[in-house]
Amino acid sequence: MRTLANPDGEWPQRDRGDAELSTVRATEDLAVRLGVPERTGLQRERVELLDPDGRPAMLLTTWRRGAPRGHNDYRCTVSVRPMTRMEAGLLGLAAGTLALLVERTRVDADGAVVETADMVLPADRWSVSL
């Protein structure tokens, strides 16, 4: 069992697996989280984060309006939900396996949202300490 103690921390570069970059339109949920109109164009990055043995440990999906920017603070929430078939497949687990979902939103010094992200962690392998 591992503990995610800092949802705002960077994952070591050597422990990254496959990454996927794409452009998407803001859903209703993402529009609220980012403070933008629905259907706004967003940059999306999905990365497999690996444990020290090179096995997939969690998935990190980040959405932002443009190039990455610095942030001063963040807020996050944690919930439990079943993994989607795609998430489970990437993590080598069965669809429906319970996951901890950490929703993190980073803000700049003025409180404007810089990016929002979802971290999907297998619930039987992780705990979260905020």
C-alpha positions in Angstrom: 0.0 0.0 0.0 1.3 3.4 -1.0 0.2 6.8 0.2 -0.3 9.9 -2.0 0.7 12.6 0.5 1.0 15.5 -1.9 -1.5 15.6 -4.8 0.3 18.8 -6.0 3.7 17.2 -6.2 5.5 16.3 -9.4 5.9 12.6 -10.3 9.6 11.7 -11.0 10.3 12.0 -14.7 11.8 8.5 -14.9 8.6 7.0 -13.6 6.4 8.0 -16.5 4.9 5.5 -18.9 2.8 6.1 -22.0 1.6 9.7 -22.6 -1.2 10.9 -24.9 -1.7 14.6 -25.9 -4.9 15.8 -27.6 -7.2 18.7 -28.0 -10.7 18.4 -26.6 -13.7 20.6 -26.0 -14.7 21.4 -22.4 -17.6 19.3 -21.1 -20.0 20.9 -18.7 -17.9 19.5 -15.7 -14.6 20.7 -17.1 -16.0 24.1 -18.0 -17.1 24.5 -14.3 -13.7 23.3 -13.0 -11.7 25.5 -15.3 -14.1 28.5 -15.2 -14.5 28.6 -19.0 -17.5 28.4 -21.3 -18.6 24.9 -22.3 -17.0 23.6 -25.6 -13.9 25.8 -25.1 -10.9 24.2 -26.7 -8.6 22.5 -24.1 -5.2 20.8 -24.2 -5.5 17.3 -22.6 -2.6 15.1 -21.5 -3.0 11.6 -20.1 0.0 10.0 -18.6 0.6 6.6 -17.0 2.7 7.1 -13.8 4.8 4.1 -12.9 5.9 2.6 -9.6 9.6 2.1 -8.9 9.4 -1.4 -10.5 8.1 0.1 -13.8 4.4 -1.1 -13.3 1.5 1.3 -13.9 0.7 2.9 -10.6 -1.9 5.5 -11.5 -3.3 7.6 -14.4 -3.0 11.4 -14.5 -5.2 13.3 -16.9 -4.7 17.1 -17.1 -6.7 19.8 -18.9 -5.7 23.4 -19.5 -6.5 26.2 -21.9 -3.0 26.5 -23.4 0.6 26.1 -22.5 1.5 25.1 -18.9 1.7 28.0 -16.5 3.0 28.2 -12.9 0.6 28.1 -10.0 0.6 29.3 -6.4 -2.0 27.0 -4.8 -4.3 24.1 -5.5 -7.5 22.5 -4.2 -8.5 18.9 -4.4 -11.3 16.5 -3.6 -11.1 12.7 -3.2 -13.9 10.2 -4.0 -14.2 6.5 -4.8 -15.7 5.1 -8.0 -15.4 2.1 -10.3 -12.7 2.3 -13.0 -13.8 2.6 -16.6 -12.8 -0.3 -18.9 -10.1 2.0 -20.4 -8.6 3.0 -17.1 -8.6 -0.6 -15.8 -7.0 -1.8 -19.0 -4.1 0.8 -18.8 -3.5 -0.2 -15.1 -3.7 -4.0 -15.8 -6.8 -4.4 -13.7 -10.4 -5.6 -14.2 -13.0 -3.1 -15.3 -15.1 -2.0 -12.3 -12.2 -2.2 -9.9 -12.6 0.5 -7.3 -10.4 3.6 -7.7 -9.6 6.7 -5.7 -10.3 9.7 -7.9 -8.3 12.8 -6.8 -9.6 15.9 -8.6 -6.9 18.6 -8.4 -7.3 22.2 -9.6 -4.3 24.5 -9.6 -4.7 28.3 -9.4 -2.4 31.3 -9.9 -1.7 34.2 -7.4 -5.0 35.9 -8.5 -7.0 32.8 -7.9 -7.5 32.1 -11.6 -7.6 28.5 -12.6 -4.4 27.3 -14.4 -5.3 23.7 -14.9 -7.4 20.9 -13.6 -6.5 17.2 -13.3 -7.9 13.8 -12.4 -5.7 11.2 -10.7 -7.0 7.6 -10.8 -5.4 5.4 -8.2 -6.3 1.7 -7.6 -8.1 1.8 -4.2 -6.5 -1.5 -3.1 -3.0 -0.1 -3.6 -3.3 3.5 -2.5 -4.4 5.8 0.3 -4.5 9.6 0.1 -3.4 11.9 2.9 -4.2 15.5 2.5 
